Every structure is written in C-alpha cells, then in structure tokens.
Amino acid sequence: MTSDLPTTDDHAALIQAIAQRRDRVAFAALFRFFAPRVKAWMLRGGASPVAAEELAQETLLTVWQKAALFDPARAGASTWIFTIARNQRIDSLRRERHPATLLPDPADEPEGPVQADRVMSIAEQESRIRMAMAELPAEQADVIRRAFFEDKVHAEIGKELGIPLGTVKSRLRLAMNRLRAALGDVT
C-alpha cells in the first residue's frame, strides 16, 4: 500500500490476511480506517460518545475474531463490518433494556401451554432418537454428537479426533443414513 490507509480494494485483502495469518499489521490498518467511521455512525444513531467508542472497539474486535467468516463473494468488507456494528448496537440496546428503542422480539413472547398429546409425542420421539443413536457404531455416534449436539464444524471434529475431513464426512453420512432408516417417520 502506498498510503497509511487502505483503499476500498484493500479492505477485503486485509480481512483475509487477518483470517489466514492473524496479521496484526493488517488489523491495525483496518482499525485505523474503520474505527472512526463506525464511531461516527454510532454517534449519528444516537449513541453517547463513550458508548460509540466502546461499540466501535467491540465491532473491530469482532472483525478480528470472526475474520474467517468473511466471504467477499457475499458482501463487501465495509458492508460486512457495518453489519457487525449494527448487530453490536442492537445487542447494546438490548442489554440496556430500552424498550422504547426496540420493537419486541416475537421470540420473547410466551407460548401458550403445550398440549398433553404434544408432550407425549415429543417424549416418544426423543426416546426413539436415543435408541437409534445407541445402535450406531461408537465412531459414528461420536461425530453425530459433536456435529449436531455440540454444533462443531466438520474440520474441527476431524482435528479433535485426529482423523481426515473425508472420514468425518463419511461417518456422518453413514450415521445419518442409519438414523433415517431407523427413525423413518420422526419429524
């Protein structure tokens, strides 16, 4: 780069350098460019100066932590960063519990009482799933647990188990086929 600040074309490359090499120089350049812009955006959105500064720092920290999730094919670097900033602001408002500034989240609304037949159906399904899982070979059950119950990505499972990624995928495919055959109508 010829100047101290990155050009628009460099932003994605800086994020990728952070993702691939945890490049601190790239992060510093990205921070110098985006932190004041995110802070100004937060101030225009009604955040106090202190809150705007904290949110800008939290945003860029999230960029550092989640740089590997950036996909330049899906969004530009500034769009991705300002989406993170927006989410940080929403989270901040929720923590502050300002109901006047947030619309109620439909997920927060209490559900009506669960019908007895639904409770029985769920219990039966859970029992069938447990029995089907118990019938799987240990290696297959292990990758199923890690992938679906611990929400781990395939590469992480392979690393933890010391097996190739292809083996993880094969075990998952075999296990899912066995579970489908054993459970059939469970939805």
Z-matrix of the N, CA and C atoms (Angstrom, degrees):
N
C 1 1.446
C 2 1.519 1 108.86
N 3 1.303 2 116.56 1 143.92
C 4 1.447 3 119.82 2 -177.77
C 5 1.515 4 112.42 3 -92.10
N 6 1.312 5 119.20 4 -23.85
C 7 1.464 6 120.65 5 178.21
C 8 1.514 7 109.83 6 -114.50
N 9 1.329 8 113.75 7 175.36
C 10 1.453 9 120.31 8 -177.96
C 11 1.528 10 112.00 9 -72.30
N 12 1.351 11 116.40 10 -27.93
C 13 1.460 12 120.81 11 -178.64
C 14 1.523 13 110.02 12 -104.00
N 15 1.322 14 117.36 13 144.62
C 16 1.463 15 119.84 14 -179.91
C 17 1.519 16 111.23 15 -73.51
N 18 1.307 17 116.30 16 153.23
C 19 1.455 18 120.76 17 172.58
C 20 1.525 19 107.92 18 -84.83
N 21 1.311 20 116.62 19 170.40
C 22 1.463 21 121.03 20 -179.78
C 23 1.526 22 111.09 21 -56.24
N 24 1.339 23 116.65 22 -39.39
C 25 1.462 24 120.28 23 -179.34
C 26 1.523 25 112.47 24 -66.23
N 27 1.329 26 116.84 25 -23.95
C 28 1.460 27 120.36 26 -176.30
C 29 1.528 28 113.74 27 -83.88
N 30 1.329 29 118.19 28 -18.64
C 31 1.465 30 120.20 29 -173.85
C 32 1.528 31 112.14 30 -58.64
N 33 1.313 32 117.14 31 -48.01
C 34 1.470 33 120.22 32 179.99
C 35 1.517 34 110.27 33 -62.68
N 36 1.329 35 117.33 34 -40.03
C 37 1.466 36 120.62 35 178.97
C 38 1.526 37 111.15 36 -64.28
N 39 1.323 38 116.95 37 -36.72
C 40 1.470 39 119.98 38 178.02
C 41 1.531 40 110.70 39 -65.97
N 42 1.328 41 116.31 40 -43.09
C 43 1.469 42 119.72 41 179.02
C 44 1.524 43 109.80 42 -63.12
N 45 1.317 44 116.69 43 -41.49
C 46 1.462 45 119.52 44 179.31
C 47 1.524 46 111.24 45 -66.26
N 48 1.334 47 118.69 46 -35.32
C 49 1.465 48 121.21 47 176.34
C 50 1.525 49 110.60 48 -64.75
N 51 1.313 50 115.63 49 -37.70
C 52 1.469 51 119.92 50 176.92
C 53 1.523 52 109.71 51 -65.53
N 54 1.324 53 116.54 52 -44.22
C 55 1.467 54 121.12 53 -178.32
C 56 1.516 55 111.55 54 -64.86
N 57 1.322 56 116.85 55 -43.35
C 58 1.461 57 120.63 56 -173.17
C 59 1.519 58 113.38 57 -82.19
N 60 1.354 59 116.14 58 -39.81
C 61 1.476 60 118.56 59 -172.00
C 62 1.523 61 113.58 60 -123.44
N 63 1.330 62 116.52 61 4.27
C 64 1.475 63 120.61 62 -174.81
C 65 1.532 64 108.66 63 52.07
N 66 1.326 65 115.65 64 45.28
C 67 1.463 66 124.60 65 -174.04
C 68 1.531 67 110.23 66 -70.55
N 69 1.328 68 115.85 67 108.99
C 70 1.466 69 120.91 68 -177.58
C 71 1.522 70 112.27 69 -71.42
N 72 1.317 71 117.29 70 -32.37
C 73 1.461 72 120.31 71 177.96
C 74 1.530 73 109.76 72 -65.88
N 75 1.318 74 116.41 73 -42.49
C 76 1.462 75 120.77 74 177.25
C 77 1.525 76 110.11 75 -62.88
N 78 1.328 77 116.74 76 -41.21
C 79 1.461 78 120.03 77 179.61
C 80 1.530 79 110.42 78 -65.23
N 81 1.325 80 116.99 79 -41.83
C 82 1.468 81 119.96 80 179.62
C 83 1.529 82 110.43 81 -61.03
N 84 1.331 83 117.24 82 -41.44
C 85 1.465 84 120.60 83 178.63
C 86 1.530 85 110.54 84 -64.88
N 87 1.320 86 116.44 85 -44.24
C 88 1.458 87 120.99 86 178.25
C 89 1.529 88 110.44 87 -62.59
N 90 1.327 89 116.51 88 -42.17
C 91 1.461 90 121.63 89 179.98
C 92 1.525 91 110.50 90 -62.92
N 93 1.339 92 117.26 91 -47.14
C 94 1.476 93 120.66 92 -179.67
C 95 1.530 94 111.23 93 -58.78
N 96 1.321 95 115.88 94 -35.47
C 97 1.453 96 119.77 95 -178.00
C 98 1.528 97 111.92 96 -78.73
N 99 1.339 98 117.32 97 -48.04
C 100 1.463 99 119.99 98 -170.11
C 101 1.524 100 114.75 99 -91.30
N 102 1.315 101 120.09 100 -30.30
C 103 1.471 102 120.75 101 -175.85
C 104 1.531 103 111.92 102 -56.26
N 105 1.343 104 119.54 103 -48.56
C 106 1.472 105 117.48 104 179.51
C 107 1.527 106 112.73 105 -65.84
N 108 1.323 107 117.21 106 -32.68
C 109 1.464 108 120.36 107 -179.81
C 110 1.531 109 110.92 108 -71.24
N 111 1.330 110 116.75 109 -40.99
C 112 1.463 111 120.21 110 177.61
C 113 1.525 112 109.54 111 -66.06
N 114 1.341 113 116.84 112 -41.57
C 115 1.469 114 120.14 113 179.29
C 116 1.527 115 110.32 114 -61.41
N 117 1.324 116 117.10 115 -45.33
C 118 1.468 117 120.46 116 179.43
C 119 1.524 118 111.15 117 -62.02
N 120 1.330 119 116.44 118 -40.00
C 121 1.455 120 120.95 119 178.44
C 122 1.530 121 110.69 120 -63.17
N 123 1.345 122 115.93 121 -41.22
C 124 1.471 123 120.36 122 178.59
C 125 1.529 124 110.45 123 -64.48
N 126 1.349 125 116.53 124 -40.90
C 127 1.466 126 120.12 125 179.11
C 128 1.527 127 110.40 126 -63.17
N 129 1.337 128 117.09 127 -42.56
C 130 1.465 129 120.30 128 177.73
C 131 1.527 130 111.05 129 -63.66
N 132 1.320 131 116.72 130 -27.25
C 133 1.462 132 121.13 131 179.81
C 134 1.515 133 113.33 132 -84.05
N 135 1.325 134 117.52 133 1.76
C 136 1.459 135 120.80 134 175.70
C 137 1.517 136 116.14 135 101.83
N 138 1.328 137 118.37 136 4.31
C 139 1.463 138 120.17 137 178.39
C 140 1.524 139 109.24 138 -75.16
N 141 1.318 140 116.11 139 148.46
C 142 1.461 141 120.29 140 174.87
C 143 1.529 142 108.54 141 -68.62
N 144 1.328 143 118.59 142 160.64
C 145 1.467 144 119.91 143 179.06
C 146 1.529 145 113.21 144 -56.02
N 147 1.324 146 116.99 145 -41.21
C 148 1.468 147 120.32 146 179.71
C 149 1.528 148 110.07 147 -66.55
N 150 1.323 149 116.48 148 -45.98
C 151 1.465 150 120.30 149 179.85
C 152 1.529 151 110.36 150 -64.32
N 153 1.339 152 117.80 151 -40.01
C 154 1.462 153 121.14 152 179.52
C 155 1.530 154 110.42 153 -62.04
N 156 1.315 155 116.66 154 -42.20
C 157 1.469 156 120.59 155 178.06
C 158 1.529 157 110.77 156 -63.15
N 159 1.329 158 116.35 157 -46.18
C 160 1.470 159 120.14 158 179.66
C 161 1.529 160 111.35 159 -63.45
N 162 1.313 161 117.02 160 -42.69
C 163 1.459 162 120.37 161 179.95
C 164 1.524 163 111.82 162 -65.86
N 165 1.323 164 117.09 163 -36.91
C 166 1.467 165 120.15 164 176.74
C 167 1.528 166 109.84 165 -63.38
N 168 1.330 167 116.27 166 -43.46
C 169 1.464 168 119.82 167 178.98
C 170 1.523 169 111.23 168 -65.96
N 171 1.332 170 117.44 169 -42.21
C 172 1.461 171 120.58 170 177.81
C 173 1.525 172 111.17 171 -63.03
N 174 1.319 173 116.47 172 -37.97
C 175 1.463 174 120.84 173 178.38
C 176 1.519 175 110.71 174 -61.79
N 177 1.325 176 116.13 175 -49.64
C 178 1.463 177 119.01 176 -177.99
C 179 1.525 178 111.57 177 -70.10
N 180 1.317 179 117.83 178 -30.40
C 181 1.468 180 120.23 179 174.15
C 182 1.528 181 109.59 180 -64.48
N 183 1.325 182 116.81 181 -40.50
C 184 1.457 183 120.75 182 176.74
C 185 1.528 184 110.91 183 -64.14
N 186 1.323 185 116.85 184 -37.65
C 187 1.463 186 120.22 185 175.73
C 188 1.527 187 109.28 186 -59.62
N 189 1.326 188 117.07 187 -44.14
C 190 1.471 189 121.18 188 178.30
C 191 1.533 190 110.52 189 -60.30
N 192 1.328 191 115.99 190 -46.13
C 193 1.463 192 120.56 191 -175.56
C 194 1.525 193 113.10 192 -72.40
N 195 1.318 194 117.77 193 -32.70
C 196 1.463 195 121.08 194 -172.80
C 197 1.522 196 113.22 195 -113.99
N 198 1.309 197 117.21 196 20.23
C 199 1.468 198 120.77 197 -177.88
C 200 1.523 199 111.80 198 -57.13
N 201 1.319 200 117.44 199 -32.67
C 202 1.471 201 120.81 200 -179.59
C 203 1.533 202 111.63 201 -65.05
N 204 1.328 203 118.30 202 -19.32
C 205 1.461 204 121.53 203 -179.27
C 206 1.527 205 112.46 204 -85.49
N 207 1.328 206 117.08 205 -10.27
C 208 1.465 207 120.93 206 -179.35
C 209 1.522 208 110.11 207 -68.63
N 210 1.335 209 115.54 208 129.81
C 211 1.460 210 121.76 209 178.22
C 212 1.527 211 107.93 210 -124.64
N 213 1.350 212 117.45 211 104.20
C 214 1.465 213 119.64 212 -177.67
C 215 1.530 214 113.22 213 -62.17
N 216 1.313 215 117.60 214 -17.43
C 217 1.463 216 120.32 215 177.94
C 218 1.537 217 111.15 216 -75.37
N 219 1.317 218 116.51 217 -22.70
C 220 1.469 219 120.29 218 -177.28
C 221 1.524 220 113.30 219 -94.75
N 222 1.347 221 116.58 220 -32.19
C 223 1.466 222 119.84 221 -178.26
C 224 1.517 223 109.63 222 -160.51
N 225 1.321 224 115.19 223 154.78
C 226 1.452 225 119.92 224 174.40
C 227 1.514 226 110.25 225 -71.83
N 228 1.314 227 115.94 226 162.75
C 229 1.464 228 120.85 227 -178.08
C 230 1.524 229 111.85 228 -59.89
N 231 1.334 230 117.71 229 -45.90
C 232 1.462 231 118.68 230 -177.85
C 233 1.524 232 111.23 231 -68.00
N 234 1.319 233 117.83 232 -35.96
C 235 1.464 234 120.79 233 176.42
C 236 1.524 235 110.00 234 -61.65
N 237 1.332 236 115.61 235 -45.05
C 238 1.471 237 120.65 236 -179.94
C 239 1.523 238 110.27 237 -62.83
N 240 1.330 239 117.35 238 -45.18
C 241 1.469 240 121.08 239 -178.10
C 242 1.526 241 110.84 240 -66.32
N 243 1.332 242 117.38 241 -42.56
C 244 1.465 243 118.84 242 -179.51
C 245 1.530 244 111.91 243 -72.73
N 246 1.314 245 118.48 244 -23.59
C 247 1.466 246 120.59 245 172.11
C 248 1.525 247 109.41 246 -67.76
N 249 1.324 248 116.00 247 -41.62
C 250 1.468 249 119.97 248 175.46
C 251 1.527 250 109.48 249 -61.10
N 252 1.330 251 116.55 250 -43.91
C 253 1.473 252 120.85 251 179.76
C 254 1.529 253 110.91 252 -60.21
N 255 1.335 254 116.11 253 -44.49
C 256 1.461 255 120.16 254 178.80
C 257 1.524 256 111.02 255 -59.68
N 258 1.327 257 116.03 256 -44.20
C 259 1.465 258 119.95 257 179.30
C 260 1.525 259 111.47 258 -65.25
N 261 1.324 260 117.02 259 -37.10
C 262 1.473 261 120.38 260 176.57
C 263 1.526 262 110.04 261 -62.49
N 264 1.332 263 116.62 262 -42.17
C 265 1.470 264 121.12 263 179.51
C 266 1.523 265 110.87 264 -63.71
N 267 1.322 266 116.77 265 -44.04
C 268 1.473 267 120.27 266 178.18
C 269 1.522 268 110.20 267 -61.47
N 270 1.334 269 116.92 268 -45.40
C 271 1.462 270 120.20 269 178.05
C 272 1.518 271 111.20 270 -60.52
N 273 1.327 272 116.86 271 -40.12
C 274 1.461 273 121.10 272 179.23
C 275 1.530 274 110.83 273 -63.24
N 276 1.315 275 116.42 274 -44.07
C 277 1.460 276 119.45 275 179.08
C 278 1.522 277 111.41 276 -63.79
N 279 1.311 278 116.33 277 -37.87
C 280 1.468 279 119.35 278 178.44
C 281 1.522 280 110.51 279 -65.44
N 282 1.323 281 116.29 280 -40.33
C 283 1.475 282 119.11 281 178.73
C 284 1.518 283 110.97 282 -64.02
N 285 1.317 284 116.05 283 -35.55
C 286 1.472 285 119.95 284 -179.39
C 287 1.527 286 111.82 285 -76.23
N 288 1.322 287 116.34 286 -14.79
C 289 1.462 288 122.31 287 178.82
C 290 1.525 289 112.16 288 58.80
N 291 1.317 290 115.34 289 52.47
C 292 1.463 291 120.87 290 174.41
C 293 1.520 292 108.66 291 -97.30
N 294 1.307 293 117.98 292 88.36
C 295 1.458 294 119.42 293 -176.93
C 296 1.528 295 113.33 294 -62.99
N 297 1.329 296 118.24 295 -24.67
C 298 1.458 297 119.93 296 -178.66
C 299 1.527 298 111.37 297 -70.45
N 300 1.344 299 117.90 298 -24.24
C 301 1.461 300 120.23 299 -177.38
C 302 1.516 301 112.74 300 -95.85
N 303 1.319 302 118.05 301 -7.91
C 304 1.462 303 121.38 302 -179.22
C 305 1.520 304 110.78 303 -123.62
N 306 1.296 305 114.72 304 140.67
C 307 1.456 306 118.11 305 169.86
C 308 1.515 307 108.15 306 -76.60
N 309 1.307 308 119.12 307 148.37
C 310 1.462 309 119.33 308 179.63
C 311 1.529 310 110.65 309 -63.59
N 312 1.296 311 115.15 310 141.08
C 313 1.460 312 121.50 311 177.62
C 314 1.522 313 107.47 312 -82.01
N 315 1.329 314 117.84 313 123.27
C 316 1.465 315 119.55 314 -179.18
C 317 1.530 316 112.28 315 -58.37
N 318 1.318 317 117.51 316 -27.54
C 319 1.462 318 120.18 317 179.25
C 320 1.523 319 111.60 318 -68.22
N 321 1.350 320 116.94 319 -20.26
C 322 1.460 321 120.25 320 -179.61
C 323 1.527 322 112.72 321 -82.49
N 324 1.312 323 116.26 322 -13.38
C 325 1.453 324 120.12 323 179.81
C 326 1.526 325 109.93 324 -69.52
N 327 1.313 326 117.54 325 135.00
C 328 1.463 327 118.87 326 -179.98
C 329 1.528 328 110.33 327 -68.30
N 330 1.302 329 114.44 328 142.78
C 331 1.460 330 119.69 329 176.61
C 332 1.517 331 108.36 330 -86.66
N 333 1.300 332 114.09 331 157.74
C 334 1.455 333 118.78 332 176.88
C 335 1.524 334 109.88 333 -67.85
N 336 1.316 335 117.20 334 170.53
C 337 1.459 336 119.33 335 -179.86
C 338 1.525 337 111.45 336 -62.06
N 339 1.324 338 115.43 337 143.13
C 340 1.460 339 120.75 338 179.81
C 341 1.527 340 108.36 339 -77.35
N 342 1.319 341 115.23 340 132.61
C 343 1.457 342 120.59 341 -179.62
C 344 1.532 343 110.11 342 -68.68
N 345 1.306 344 116.29 343 147.08
C 346 1.466 345 121.89 344 -177.41
C 347 1.525 346 111.92 345 -59.58
N 348 1.327 347 118.06 346 -40.17
C 349 1.461 348 119.63 347 -179.66
C 350 1.526 349 110.88 348 -67.25
N 351 1.330 350 117.36 349 -31.75
C 352 1.467 351 121.39 350 177.26
C 353 1.527 352 109.81 351 -68.56
N 354 1.327 353 117.74 352 -40.51
C 355 1.467 354 122.37 353 177.79
C 356 1.525 355 109.57 354 -61.11
N 357 1.317 356 116.27 355 -44.29
C 358 1.466 357 120.44 356 179.91
C 359 1.528 358 110.90 357 -64.67
N 360 1.304 359 116.57 358 -41.73
C 361 1.460 360 121.59 359 179.83
C 362 1.526 361 111.00 360 -63.03
N 363 1.315 362 116.78 361 -43.96
C 364 1.467 363 121.05 362 178.67
C 365 1.520 364 110.47 363 -63.48
N 366 1.326 365 117.62 364 -43.72
C 367 1.460 366 121.45 365 179.68
C 368 1.527 367 110.59 366 -62.13
N 369 1.319 368 116.74 367 -40.47
C 370 1.465 369 120.69 368 178.81
C 371 1.531 370 110.61 369 -65.16
N 372 1.326 371 116.63 370 -43.68
C 373 1.463 372 120.53 371 178.76
C 374 1.531 373 111.12 372 -61.72
N 375 1.322 374 116.17 373 -44.91
C 376 1.471 375 120.13 374 179.26
C 377 1.519 376 111.03 375 -60.24
N 378 1.312 377 116.61 376 -41.51
C 379 1.465 378 120.74 377 179.06
C 380 1.525 379 111.05 378 -63.25
N 381 1.324 380 116.57 379 -43.69
C 382 1.472 381 120.30 380 179.64
C 383 1.533 382 111.05 381 -65.13
N 384 1.310 383 116.59 382 -39.06
C 385 1.463 384 120.17 383 179.05
C 386 1.526 385 110.41 384 -65.83
N 387 1.346 386 117.35 385 -44.00
C 388 1.479 387 120.67 386 177.30
C 389 1.527 388 111.25 387 -59.07
N 390 1.337 389 116.71 388 -43.60
C 391 1.465 390 119.92 389 -179.77
C 392 1.523 391 110.86 390 -65.66
N 393 1.325 392 117.21 391 -40.94
C 394 1.466 393 120.62 392 179.22
C 395 1.525 394 110.61 393 -65.89
N 396 1.327 395 117.54 394 -39.63
C 397 1.475 396 121.22 395 177.52
C 398 1.530 397 110.38 396 -63.62
N 399 1.328 398 116.70 397 -37.52
C 400 1.460 399 120.75 398 -179.10
C 401 1.526 400 111.51 399 -66.88
N 402 1.315 401 117.00 400 -25.02
C 403 1.462 402 121.25 401 -179.75
C 404 1.531 403 113.16 402 -81.70
N 405 1.315 404 117.14 403 -13.52
C 406 1.469 405 120.52 404 -179.55
C 407 1.525 406 110.64 405 -72.44
N 408 1.341 407 117.58 406 149.79
C 409 1.463 408 119.74 407 170.18
C 410 1.534 409 108.92 408 -58.80
N 411 1.318 410 117.06 409 149.20
C 412 1.468 411 122.07 410 -174.23
C 413 1.527 412 112.40 411 -55.34
N 414 1.352 413 117.09 412 -40.61
C 415 1.468 414 119.60 413 -177.64
C 416 1.530 415 110.70 414 -64.79
N 417 1.327 416 116.59 415 -39.03
C 418 1.454 417 120.40 416 -179.53
C 419 1.528 418 111.38 417 -71.84
N 420 1.315 419 116.24 418 -41.98
C 421 1.466 420 119.69 419 178.50
C 422 1.527 421 110.63 420 -62.37
N 423 1.326 422 116.37 421 -36.71
C 424 1.463 423 121.14 422 -179.50
C 425 1.525 424 111.01 423 -63.94
N 426 1.330 425 117.85 424 -46.92
C 427 1.465 426 119.23 425 -179.55
C 428 1.531 427 111.28 426 -68.48
N 429 1.319 428 117.66 427 -33.90
C 430 1.473 429 120.84 428 175.68
C 431 1.530 430 109.76 429 -62.38
N 432 1.329 431 116.99 430 -47.81
C 433 1.471 432 120.48 431 179.89
C 434 1.525 433 110.86 432 -58.89
N 435 1.333 434 116.01 433 -46.80
C 436 1.468 435 119.78 434 -177.42
C 437 1.526 436 111.46 435 -66.08
N 438 1.333 437 116.49 436 -40.98
C 439 1.465 438 119.52 437 -176.50
C 440 1.530 439 112.39 438 -73.98
N 441 1.319 440 117.41 439 -42.80
C 442 1.456 441 119.44 440 -171.59
C 443 1.526 442 114.34 441 -102.06
N 444 1.316 443 117.97 442 -32.54
C 445 1.462 444 119.03 443 -178.63
C 446 1.517 445 112.26 444 -94.56
N 447 1.348 446 117.03 445 -29.90
C 448 1.460 447 120.63 446 177.85
C 449 1.523 448 111.27 447 -101.61
N 450 1.343 449 117.24 448 -2.67
C 451 1.455 450 124.04 449 175.37
C 452 1.527 451 112.88 450 55.47
N 453 1.317 452 116.20 451 46.53
C 454 1.462 453 121.61 452 -179.99
C 455 1.523 454 109.48 453 -100.30
N 456 1.332 455 115.55 454 147.01
C 457 1.458 456 120.46 455 177.79
C 458 1.524 457 108.96 456 -78.46
N 459 1.322 458 116.08 457 158.71
C 460 1.461 459 121.32 458 -174.81
C 461 1.522 460 112.73 459 -58.43
N 462 1.334 461 117.12 460 -41.40
C 463 1.471 462 120.18 461 -179.10
C 464 1.531 463 110.75 462 -63.06
N 465 1.321 464 116.72 463 -39.02
C 466 1.466 465 121.19 464 179.32
C 467 1.537 466 110.42 465 -65.60
N 468 1.311 467 116.62 466 -40.29
C 469 1.468 468 120.83 467 178.26
C 470 1.523 469 109.49 468 -62.52
N 471 1.330 470 116.71 469 -46.16
C 472 1.458 471 120.71 470 179.35
C 473 1.514 472 111.73 471 -59.26
N 474 1.324 473 116.01 472 -41.98
C 475 1.465 474 120.15 473 179.85
C 476 1.530 475 110.57 474 -64.84
N 477 1.341 476 116.53 475 -44.89
C 478 1.465 477 120.77 476 -179.63
C 479 1.527 478 111.97 477 -62.67
N 480 1.336 479 116.13 478 -39.39
C 481 1.461 480 120.30 479 -176.70
C 482 1.525 481 112.74 480 -89.65
N 483 1.334 482 116.44 481 -10.15
C 484 1.452 483 120.24 482 -178.76
C 485 1.520 484 112.90 483 69.47
N 486 1.340 485 115.64 484 36.30
C 487 1.470 486 120.56 485 179.99
C 488 1.523 487 108.96 486 -126.47
N 489 1.333 488 117.39 487 156.21
C 490 1.467 489 119.95 488 179.16
C 491 1.530 490 111.93 489 -65.42
N 492 1.333 491 114.57 490 155.28
C 493 1.460 492 121.21 491 179.14
C 494 1.525 493 111.14 492 -57.43
N 495 1.327 494 117.42 493 -40.25
C 496 1.459 495 121.15 494 179.47
C 497 1.516 496 112.47 495 -60.76
N 498 1.336 497 116.25 496 -36.02
C 499 1.466 498 120.74 497 178.30
C 500 1.524 499 110.29 498 -67.58
N 501 1.329 500 116.53 499 -40.15
C 502 1.470 501 120.01 500 177.53
C 503 1.532 502 109.22 501 -60.24
N 504 1.328 503 116.18 502 -47.05
C 505 1.464 504 120.20 503 -178.07
C 506 1.528 505 111.22 504 -65.05
N 507 1.324 506 117.01 505 -39.28
C 508 1.467 507 120.31 506 178.60
C 509 1.524 508 110.92 507 -63.16
N 510 1.331 509 115.44 508 -45.19
C 511 1.468 510 119.08 509 179.82
C 512 1.521 511 111.05 510 -62.81
N 513 1.330 512 116.59 511 -41.74
C 514 1.460 513 119.55 512 178.33
C 515 1.523 514 111.52 513 -62.95
N 516 1.328 515 116.55 514 -44.39
C 517 1.464 516 120.51 515 -179.66
C 518 1.527 517 110.72 516 -61.95
N 519 1.343 518 116.28 517 -46.41
C 520 1.464 519 119.66 518 179.39
C 521 1.529 520 111.24 519 -62.23
N 522 1.329 521 115.68 520 -43.68
C 523 1.466 522 119.96 521 -179.58
C 524 1.525 523 111.00 522 -63.50
N 525 1.342 524 116.80 523 -43.70
C 526 1.463 525 119.82 524 -179.66
C 527 1.526 526 110.79 525 -63.96
N 528 1.334 527 117.16 526 -39.13
C 529 1.468 528 119.75 527 177.65
C 530 1.528 529 110.45 528 -62.44
N 531 1.326 530 117.05 529 -42.84
C 532 1.472 531 120.39 530 179.01
C 533 1.523 532 111.38 531 -65.49
N 534 1.352 533 116.05 532 -41.16
C 535 1.459 534 118.97 533 179.82
C 536 1.532 535 110.84 534 -65.76
N 537 1.333 536 116.79 535 -41.89
C 538 1.465 537 119.58 536 177.80
C 539 1.528 538 111.13 537 -59.90
N 540 1.332 539 115.21 538 -43.18
C 541 1.468 540 119.22 539 -179.50
C 542 1.524 541 110.82 540 -65.60
N 543 1.335 542 116.40 541 -39.48
C 544 1.462 543 119.86 542 -177.07
C 545 1.536 544 111.67 543 -75.42
N 546 1.325 545 116.92 544 -33.92
C 547 1.469 546 119.47 545 -173.64
C 548 1.513 547 112.86 546 -95.82
N 549 1.292 548 117.16 547 -31.05
C 550 1.463 549 121.29 548 176.91
C 551 1.496 550 116.09 549 51.09
N 552 1.312 551 118.33 550 -82.99
C 553 1.454 552 122.66 551 -170.11
C 554 1.525 553 114.02 552 -94.19
N 555 1.328 554 119.83 553 1.42
C 556 1.464 555 120.51 554 179.76
C 557 1.517 556 108.36 555 -72.02
N 558 1.325 557 115.73 556 129.15
C 559 1.476 558 120.58 557 179.13
C 560 1.491 559 110.47 558 -119.42
